[in-house]
Amino acid sequence: MKAPRMIPHITVTYSCGCYANLPLMTRDSPTNAPGDSYCGKHGQEVTVIARTDSYVIRCLDCRMRPRYYGAARMTALVYASKHSVRRAHRVAVYCGPDLVEITGQTTRQLMLGDDPPF
């Protein structure tokens, strides 16, 4: 399954210790190549020292906007599970352009208080 139409994000760590969740626009963007960037918190030029793909959740059954979670894989999986249980929807979790997991079922989910089908 390919990623839906959305801009992949990347989490970068600056030399000052701050991090940012930035959109990955082109191959020549500052988030792709090592170089100087600007830290808004410290108000100075800094160097990008590390980059990781961001985890993104996207509901396949409703118009929930994509939610970006940086490098927090477990947080993304928890929020995807919460949405899939509360709304009975399928939620896809991506790491950059790669599909990690789809939570929820394609059929009706068994909710608390329901009798099992057998």
N, C-alpha and C positions, 0 to 999 in steps of 0.2 A: 504494500500500500504506500503510495507516495504522500508526502506532506501536503496539506491543503495550502491554498494560496495565502501565504503569510510570509513576512520577512523573517528569516532566521536571525536569532540574536546570539551574541557572544558575550561572555563575562570576562572582563579584563581586570587584572590587578596592576595597580600603579606602584612605582618605586616608593611612594610616600606611605603605602600600606592601605590606601583606599581601593575600592573596586567599583566598577560600573557595569551596567547591563546595556550594551550598545547594539544597535541594529547592524547586521553585516550587509553592507550595501553592494560593494564590488570587490573584486580581487585586489584592487589597489587601495582599499580603504585603510585608514590608520589602525583599525582593529585587526587587520590581517598581517600587516608587516610590523616588525619591531621599529619603534621610532618614538618621537616625542608626542605627547598629548598634553591636555590641560586639565588639572584637577580643580574643580569648582569649589571644593571645600577648603583647600589650602591656598587657592589663588596663585598657583605657580605651575610652570612647566614640569612635567614628570615623564618618566619613561615607562612604557608598557613592559612588564616583566613576565607576565603569564596570561594565557588565554584558555578558556574552556568553552565548550558549547553550552548553550542554555537549554534547560528543560522547559517545554511548552506543553500545556494541556489545551485540547480543543474538543468541544462536544460535537459529535457527529449527528445528533438528532435535534438540536435546537440552535438558536442564533447566539449562544454565549460567545463572547469575543475570546480570542486566544489569550491565555494567561501565561505570563513569563515568570519562571522561578529561578533563573540563574543556574548555579551549580547544585541546587538543593533538590536532589533526585527524590528523596523520601517525602519531602513536602509536596512536590508535584504529584506523586502517586497517592498521597493521602487526600489531597483536594480533588483529584480525579475520582477516587473511590467515593468520597462524600457526595459529589454531584451525581455519580451514576446510581447510588443507592437512593438518594432523596428524590431524584427525578425519574428514575428507571430509564436512564439514557446510556448510550455507549459513549465513552470518552477516550480519546486517543492521547497518548503521552509520547512526545517526540523529544529527541536530543539532537539539536541542530536539524538536519534534514531526515534523520533516521527515526523510524517508528520503534519505540521501546515496548509499548504495551497498549492494549485496548481493554479498558475496564468496563464492566457491565456485560449484559447478554443481549443477543439479538432477539430473544423471546422474552416473554413477561417474567420479571424477577419475582422470587418468592419473598414476600415482605412479612414482617412480624404480624402474627395474628392470622395469616393465611393457612389453610390446610394444605399439606403436601399433596401433589397430584397422584400419588400411588395409594 
